[in-house]
Amino acid sequence: MSIVVFRAREIVTLDRNCPSAEAVAVWEGKILHVGTIVEVTDALAGKEFNFDDRFLDHVIVPGFIEAHGHLYNDGLLSQLIWCGFDDRPLPNGRIAKGSRNIAEVLERLRHDGDDTVESVVGYGFDPSFLDGQKLHRHDLDAVSTTQGVLVVNASGHLCYANSTHMKRCGVDASTDVRGVVKDETGEPTGEFHETAMALVMNFSGAQTTSTETAVRGGAELLRRAGVTTGSDMSLFASGRTFETYREIMESPGVPVRVTYSPNIEDMRSRMSPEALLPLMKDLRSASNERFTLGPLKWIADGSIQGYTGALKWPGYCGGDDHGFLILNEDDVIEKITPFHNANFQIAIHTNGDDATEVVLRALERVLIAAPRPDHRHRLEHCQMASPAMMRRMAAMGVAANIFSNHIYYWGDIHRTRTMGFDKSRRMDAAATALREGVAISLHSDHPVTPVSPLFTMWCAVNRVTRSGHVQGEGERITANEALTAVTLGSAILMKRDEMLGSIEVGKWADFTVLAENPLRVDPMKIKDIAVVATVLAGEATTPWTGEED
């Protein structure tokens, strides 16, 4: 393979020894030299090389890394009926229009549904954008009384079903499961929270898509956003679908690397607990540069806008409701200890501060009982961690994977309805985390919000909500800190920083090519910078041209 020298208007390296460059030489998929054009060409004297000048008018930055997303589900759900409030980008480059009220949601389900299948499935509904108006089974019965109708909430922590779908799933007034919402007569309303969703999350008989379409569609959404390494944070890492996923990721033409995280509780519910640890060891051994086992995943609470995130006193806007704590302290210790002791990285979803407190107490006990250097255990989303919690995280070496997009999408709702103006100022506290020495990444949690590291950077730098309110000015970070968080910071949280995250000699030649330098534009314009291309292991990636709808 010949040496290729990429030249650009500017190259932002995130290497403190050479923060800006004009040229980067690539050989065998890795970075050979970085510097001025003169430095690089002098270093290559006597060797054969070719210039690649297609990005000469653009800016090259390290490849964006999305450290908390759901590639497979994003590709899968993009094939379903979009029921969300905002417009939504699709893998084929088109835009699915948003629905601004329940009537539009129901019309979308009727219009876009296939009346030849048993079930109609939609995704993205969020009552928090509709003054709290929820979908009731009677609403969905108006779509069809002969087909099952299922709608998944945007957060992924709630769903809604019509009477036909509930009947097929065996759910009725006698179903006594936490998370099944019932009316004053004791009948299910059609709304299901958290673990109760498993009762009705049955896509059997629905219009479905292939595993390949889901994987390649999810990868294409990442590529279009400038991402070169993505994540899949809640996989069932066994069985035919997973093996097909692995085969696709290891085949030519996939434009991203993926670090995946098995959902251990989901797997534990469907296979022998004794088989889990050996399986995780096998998956770790089978990892490669394109498809890598990352942290093992647990979920401690739900979503704050869905009122299932677990909050400390005074709860939701001073009320009695403190949310839905899925795992208590002893649960966390019992579940993660065998994996911690076997040198696995742990990632635990904590949205509310009560969930964060419970998990930190558990991690303290685990680490006291079995100290481990450089474990890099992580709190996912980590939305409401206090400064005191951040200090404890730094002391333990626990990282924060921060969901900055939340500030724009739900910041106003948290300020006015869920947590109040004062407590919500500290949500997604990236500045405090950095100040206290906590390693951070910023993420979109796609498909909860669309994947776009530039938009995520914009959220963390400006902290502007949907209404234009600045939510916690003291938690703003710089553009350089934000760019680092979606590149090198993400690589650190994934334990892949030896080979990814910055443009340095010896690392993989993974680049994102932008129309402008995000460190030089007006901070309010970061989200508007165009993604020109991505480069993976020295090769420019190409659009997916397979199944699109």
N, C-alpha and C positions, 0 to 999 in steps of 0.2 A: 504494500500500500504506500503510495507516494505521500510526501509531506505537502500539506496544504496550508497556506498562510491567509487567514481571514483579516481583511483590513476594514476599518469602520471609521466613522467620524469621531467616535470615542468609544472606548471599552472601559466599563466600570468593573473592576476586578474583585473588590472587597478583600483584597490582599493589602495589608497595611504597608508592606514593603514596596508595593508598586500599585497604588490605588487607581491610577488611570493609565491607559495604554492606547496605542494606535493599531497594534497588530498582535495576533496570536497564531502561533504555528501549531498545527495538529498532525499527529502521526499515530497510526494504529488506534484511532478513536480517543486518544488522550492528548493533553496539552504538553507540548514540547518546549515552547518558549513563549514569553509574554513581554512586551515592551514597546518602545518606539519602533517605527519601521526600520530605522537604521540598525538598532540593537538586534532586532530579530533577523534581519537579512545578514548582518555580520556574523551572527551565531551560526547561520546556515551556510556560510561560505564553503564552497567545495561540494555541497550536497544538492541534489536535484529537488526542486520544489516548484509549486504553482501558486500564484495568487488567486484568491477568490474574492472578487470585488463587488459581488452583488449587494453587499450591505455597506458600501462605501459612504452612503449618505445617511446612514442610520446609526443607532447606538446599540452596542452589545452589552448585556448584563449577564450575570450568572443565571442559568436556567431556573425559572421559578419552581419552587417545591411546595406542593399543597400537602401539609402534614396532617390534616384531618379532613378527609372527604370520604365519599362512598362511590367509587368509580362505577362499580357494577350496578348499584341501585340507580345512580344518575342516568346511566344508559338505558336501564330497564324502564324507569319511571318516565323517561322522556318519550316513550312510546305510548303512554297512557293519556287519558283525557286531562288536559291541564285545567285545574279548577282554582288556581291561585289568583291573588289580587293584582299582582304586577305582571307585566309582559315577561315572557320566558324565552331565552335562546334555546334552540334545538340543535342537535348534532349536524343537521344538514344546512345550518346557517340561517334557517328561517326563524321567525319569532311567533310563539304562541301568545295570543292576546290574553290579557288578564280579564277577570270577571269582577265587577265592582259591587255586586250585590248577590243575594241568594237566588233571585230570579234568573240572573245571568248564568249562575253556576248550574242551575237545574236545566236551563235551556241548552247549555253546552253539553251536559250529559246526554240529553235527549237527541241533540243534533249530531254529535260526534260518536255516539254509541252505535255499536253494531247489533241490530236486532236479530241476527242469526245465531248469536252466542248466548250462553246461559247467564253470563254475568257481565255487567258494565262496571269498569273500575276507573276512578278518577284520582287525581293527586294534587296536593298543594293548597287545599282549602285552609283558611285561617280566620276564625271568627274575631280575632283581636283587631283585624282591619275593618270589620263590619259592625262596630259598636257592640261586640260580644254576641252577635246573632249566631247561634249554632245550628248545625244541620240536625233535624229530628227525623226519625224514621218516616213520619208522615210526609215530610218534604221529599224524601227519596222514593217513597211509594208513588208520588206523583210523577216520577220519571218512568217507573214501570212496576206493575204488580206481578208480572210473569217472569221477569228477569231479576236476578240478584243485582243490587247496586251497592257498591262499596267505594268510599272516598277516604283516602289517607290524608291526614292533616299535614301541613307543611313541615311541622317539627318532627314528624315520624313517631311522636309519642301518643297520638290519639288517632282514632279513625271513626267512621260513621257508616252504618249499614241500614238498608231498608228491611222491611218485614220479611220479604221473601228470602233474602240472604241470611238473616238471623235464623229463620226456620230451617233452612238447609244445613246450617251449622249447629242446630240443636240448642239454640239460645232462646230462653223464654223466661217467664216470671219466676220459675223455680231455680234459675241459674244464680247461685250464691257465690260470686267471685268478686273480690275487690277490684274495682275499676270498671265494673259494669254499671253504668248510670241508669237509674230507674226513676220513673215519675211517681206522683203521689199515690197512684193505684198499685205500684209495685211492678209495673210493666217496664221492660227495657226501653229507653228512649231511642236506642240506636247508636249511642255514643259509648266508646270504649277507651279506657285509659291504660297506658303502660302495659303491664304483663297480661291484662285482660284482652288486649288486642289479639293475642294468639288464638282466641276462641273464634274469630271471624276472618283472620287474615288468610283466607283461602281463595286463591286466584283460579281454582279449578273451574273450567267452563268459560273463562274469560278470554278475550282476545290476547294472545301472548306473543312474545318475540323470542328469537333464538338466543342462546347464550352468547354466540358470536356477535350478534347485532347489539346486545347489551354491552358487552365488553368494548367492542370497537366504537360504539356510539359514545360511551363514557370517556374513552380515550380521546376521541375527537373533540369533545367538549373541553377537555383539558388542553389539547393542542391549540385550539382556537384562542384560549385564554393565556397562552404563553407558558404553560406548565410543561416541564420536561420530566419531573418525577411527581407522581401522584400517590394517593393512599387509598386503601379500602379498609375502613376502620371497624367493620363489624361483620366479617365473613363467617359463614359456616364452612370451615376449611376442610371439608371431606366430602366424598361422593362425586357423582358424575359431573355436576355443574362446576364444582371447584376444579376437577381435573381438566375439564374442557377450558376453563378460564386460564389455568396454568399453561396449557398447550398453546393457546392463542397468544399469551404474553411472551412466550418463548419463540414465536414464529416471526418471520421477517415482516417489516412494514408497520409494526405497532409503534406509535410515535412517542411513547412515554415509558419510563420505568415505574414500577409499582412496589410500594412497601405495604403489605397487608397485615391486618390484625384480626385473628380469630375472636369471635364473640364466645368467650368461654362458657358463660351461663347458658346460652342457646345450645351450644354443643353438648354441655353436660346434661341438658334435659332430654337429649335424644341418643346419647351413647353412654357407655359405662364410664364412670369417673376414673376407674383404674386405667382405662385405655387412653385418657387424655394426655397425660404427661409424656408417655412414649411417643404418641402421635406428634406432639409439639416438638419433641427432640428430632423426629424424622423430618418434619417440615423445616426446621432450622438447618439441618444438614443438607437439605435439598435446595436451599436458597442460592440464587445467582444474582448477577448484577441487574437483570431485568425484572425479576420477580422474587422479592425478598421478604422473609418473615420479619415482621416488626414487633412492637409491643403487643402483649396479650390484653384483651379488652374486657372491662367490666363496666356496668352502668349503676351508679349509686342513687340517682334521682331522675326526675323528668325535665320538663321545659318550663321556664318561668312564665312565659306568655300563655302557656297551657294550664297554669296554676298547679302543675305537678312537680316543679322544682322545689326542693326542700329548703326553706328559709328559716333562719334564726329569728328570735324575737325582734320586732313585733309582728312578724309574718307578713301576709299580703295586705299592704296599706293599713296596718294596725289592727287587722281583723284576727279572728281565731284560726284561720286556715294557714297552716305552715307548709302545705305541699305533701309530696309523696316520696318518702324515703324508702328506696327499694332495698338497700343493704345497710344494716347497722354495723357498728364497730366490730363486733365479734364475727359477723358474716364476712367482712372484708378480710380479717386476719385468717380465718379458716380457709377461705377460698384462694387467697393469693400466696400463702406461705409456701406450699410445695413448689410453686413455680418460681418464686423469689429464690428459694434455696437451690433451684436448678439453674440459676443465672439467667432467667428470662427477664425481659423488661416488662413493666406493668403500666398500663394506661387505664385510668378510671375516670369515667364521665361524671363530672360534678358541676352542675349549673348553680344551684343555690348555695349560700354560705353555710347552711347547716350541714349539707352533704359534704362540703369541703372540710368542715371541722371534724366530722365523723371519720372521713377518710384519712385526714392528717393524723388523728390520734391513733388510728389503726396502723398506718405506715410507721409511725414512731415506735410502736411496740414491735412490729416486725423487724425493723432495722436494729433495735436494741438487742433483740434475741439473735439476730443473724446479720451482723454488719457486712456490707458489701461495697467495695469501691466502685465508683462510676456506674451505678445501677441505672441512672437516668429514668427512674419511674416518673410518670407524667400525670398531671390532672388535665383532663380534656374539657375544653370550653372555659372552665375556671372563671365563671363570669362575676361572681360576687366575693371573691377572696379579699379579705381585709388586709391592711398593711401588716398587722401582726401575723396573719396567716402567711403572707409572703415571706416574712423573716424566718418563720419556721421552715418553710419550703426551702429557702436558701440554705439553711443550716443542715437540712437533711439531703440536699442534692436533688430535690424534686423539681421538675420543670413544669412550666405552665404553657399549655397550648391554647391560646386565647382566641375567642370567637369575635373578632372585632366588627364583623359585618352586622352584628346584633345592634350596634349603636345606631346605625342608620335605620334599619328595618323596624326594630322594636323599642328604640330608645324613648320615644314619646310615650308609648304605652306603659313602659316601666315607670316613667316619671309621673304619669297622671293616674294610672290604674293599678299597677301591681305592687310596686315597692315604694313609690313616693319620690318627690323631687330630691330629697337629701341623700337617701341611701343609693339611689340610682346613679348619682354622680361618680361613684367609684366602680361602676360596672366595667368589665374588661380592662382592668387597671394595668396596662402595659408599662406605663412610666414608672409606677411603683415597683412592679416586678423587676425592671431593669435597675432601678435605683437600689433595690435590696439585694441584687446579685442573683436573681432567678433567671435561668435560661428560658427564652421564650420563642415561640413561633406564633404567627397569625394565620387564621384559616377562615374558610367560608362554610365549612360543614356541608358542602354541596351533596345532595340536591336541596338541602334546607334553604340555602340561598345560592344563587348562581355562582359558579366558580369564576373568579377574576382576581388574581393577586393584586393587580393595580387598584381595583376598587377596594380591596381589603386594606391595602396600604393607605389609601385615601381616608378610609374610616378611622384608622388608628392615628393618622397625622392630624386630621381636622376635627374628629369627634362631632360631626354634624348629623343631627337626626333628620328624619323625613320632613319635619316642619321647618328645619333650618336652625333649630336650637342647638347650642354648643353644650354637649353633655359631659361635664367634668373637664374643664379646660386644663386643670393641673395634670390630667392623665394623657395629654397629647404627647406624642413622641416625634422625633425628627424624621424627615424623609429617609435619611441614611439608616436610622435605626429600623424603620419599617421595611426598607429594601433588604436589610440584613436579616430581618425576622422571617421574610418569605423566601429566603435562599439559604444562607449559611445557618441561620437559626433553626430552620426546619430540618436541615441535614443533621445538625447536632441533636435535635430531639429524636430523630430517626436512628441515631448512632451510625450515620453514613457520611459524616463530615470529613473523613479521610480521603474520600473520592468525589464528593459532591459539595455544592454550595458556594464555591468561589472559583475564580479563574486563576488557577495556580498550576505550576508545573507538576505533572504527575496525576492530576485529577482528570476525570472524564470530561471530554469536550462537549459539555451540555450548555447551550446558550439560549437566551431569549433575546430576540432582536426587536427593538422598539423604535418608533418614529422620533421620540424625544427622550432626553435624559430625565428620569423622575426626580433626580437630585437637583435639577436646575430650573424646572418649571415652577410656576405658581402652585403652591401645595393644593389649592382647590381644583387644579386641572390635572392632577395625577391620574384620576380615574378615566380621563378622556384621551390619554395617550394610546395610540394605535399599536397593537401587536402586529409586527411585520412578518415574523417567522420564528420558528424554533429550530435548533440544531441539536441532534442527539448523537453523541459519540462521533462528532465531526461531520455528520451527514444531515443536511437540511431535510426536515420532515415534510410529508405531503398530505393533503386532505384525504380523508376516508371517502371512497367512492362506492361503498357497498350499499346495503339496504338502508333507506333513509327515513321512511315513514312508519 
